[in-house]
Amino acid sequence: MEEVALRSWSNPIIKESYEWMLKTGRELKKELVLVGGWATYLQAQKLGSRTLPSLDIDFVALKENFRAIERHLLANNFMAVSFRYVKYYHETLDGRLREIGLEESKGYLHMNSENCFWTSYGTKK
């Protein structure tokens, strides 16, 4: 039951993840392919099927396109963490999200999938 509550449209991080998926996909549509949870969700919607929205955004890209994609992510305040690019948020008392940096995020007791999302990019030779 907790998974359903976390992955519902009432969760502001779901809406934020969805908006970034659309924005990045539109701006870099010639360089990437959407895969993973959001791709499955969008396809299920087209088929009239009910499914849970995703938290993270998964794209794959050709290796030669990666530098341009990375510049785009860094320019939009994503942070490189391991093999992913992450955005951290703090949910305010009114239910809105405030983007926070990595250093500020360390001041919070726990950072989990409820207050961050990540974009992972695979590359192909």
C-alpha positions in Angstrom: 0.0 0.0 0.0 2.9 2.4 0.7 4.2 2.0 -2.8 0.9 2.9 -4.3 0.7 6.0 -2.1 4.3 7.0 -2.9 3.8 6.5 -6.7 0.5 8.4 -7.1 -0.1 11.8 -8.8 -0.8 13.3 -5.4 3.0 13.0 -4.7 4.6 16.3 -5.9 7.9 14.5 -6.8 6.0 12.3 -9.3 4.7 15.5 -11.0 8.2 17.0 -11.0 9.7 13.9 -12.4 7.1 13.8 -15.2 7.7 17.4 -16.1 11.5 16.9 -16.3 11.0 13.7 -18.4 8.9 15.7 -20.9 11.2 18.7 -20.9 14.4 16.7 -21.4 12.7 14.4 -23.9 11.5 17.3 -26.0 14.8 19.2 -25.9 17.0 16.2 -26.6 14.7 14.0 -28.6 17.2 13.3 -31.3 19.9 12.3 -28.8 18.0 10.0 -26.4 15.4 7.2 -26.1 13.1 6.9 -23.1 13.1 3.5 -21.5 12.1 2.1 -18.1 9.2 3.1 -15.9 8.0 6.3 -17.7 8.1 4.6 -21.1 6.0 1.7 -19.7 3.6 4.1 -18.0 3.1 6.1 -21.2 2.6 3.0 -23.3 0.1 1.6 -20.8 -1.8 4.9 -20.9 -2.1 4.6 -24.7 -3.5 1.1 -24.3 -6.0 2.3 -21.7 -4.4 0.3 -19.0 -3.9 1.5 -15.4 -0.4 1.6 -14.1 1.6 3.4 -11.5 3.7 6.4 -12.5 7.5 6.2 -12.2 9.9 8.1 -9.9 13.1 8.0 -11.9 13.7 8.9 -15.5 15.6 6.4 -17.7 17.1 7.3 -21.0 19.6 5.6 -23.3 21.8 7.4 -25.7 24.7 6.8 -28.1 28.1 7.4 -26.5 28.9 10.2 -28.9 25.9 12.2 -27.8 26.6 11.9 -24.1 28.7 15.1 -23.6 25.8 17.3 -25.0 23.3 15.5 -22.8 25.6 15.9 -19.8 25.9 19.6 -20.5 22.1 19.9 -20.7 21.7 18.1 -17.3 24.3 20.2 -15.5 22.9 23.4 -16.9 19.5 22.4 -15.4 21.0 21.8 -11.9 21.2 18.0 -12.1 24.2 16.7 -10.1 26.4 13.8 -11.1 26.2 11.1 -8.4 27.8 7.9 -9.3 26.5 6.9 -12.8 23.3 9.0 -12.3 22.3 12.6 -12.5 20.2 13.6 -9.5 18.0 16.5 -8.3 17.2 16.8 -4.6 14.1 18.5 -3.2 12.6 19.5 0.1 8.9 19.4 0.4 7.6 22.6 2.1 4.7 22.7 4.5 2.3 23.8 1.8 3.2 20.7 -0.2 5.4 22.4 -2.8 8.9 21.3 -3.8 12.0 23.4 -3.3 15.0 22.3 -5.1 18.1 22.0 -2.9 21.7 21.3 -3.5 23.8 18.3 -2.5 25.3 20.1 0.5 21.9 21.2 1.9 20.5 17.7 1.4 23.1 16.4 3.8 21.4 18.4 6.5 18.3 16.3 6.3 18.0 13.1 8.2 17.1 10.9 5.3 17.1 11.4 1.6 15.1 8.8 -0.3 13.0 8.4 -3.3 10.3 10.5 -1.7 12.4 13.7 -2.1 14.7 13.2 -5.0 14.6 11.7 -8.4 17.3 10.8 -10.8 18.0 10.5 -14.4 20.2 7.6 -15.5 21.7 7.5 -18.9 23.0 4.4 -20.5 25.4 4.6 -23.4 25.9 2.4 -26.4 29.1 1.9 -28.3 
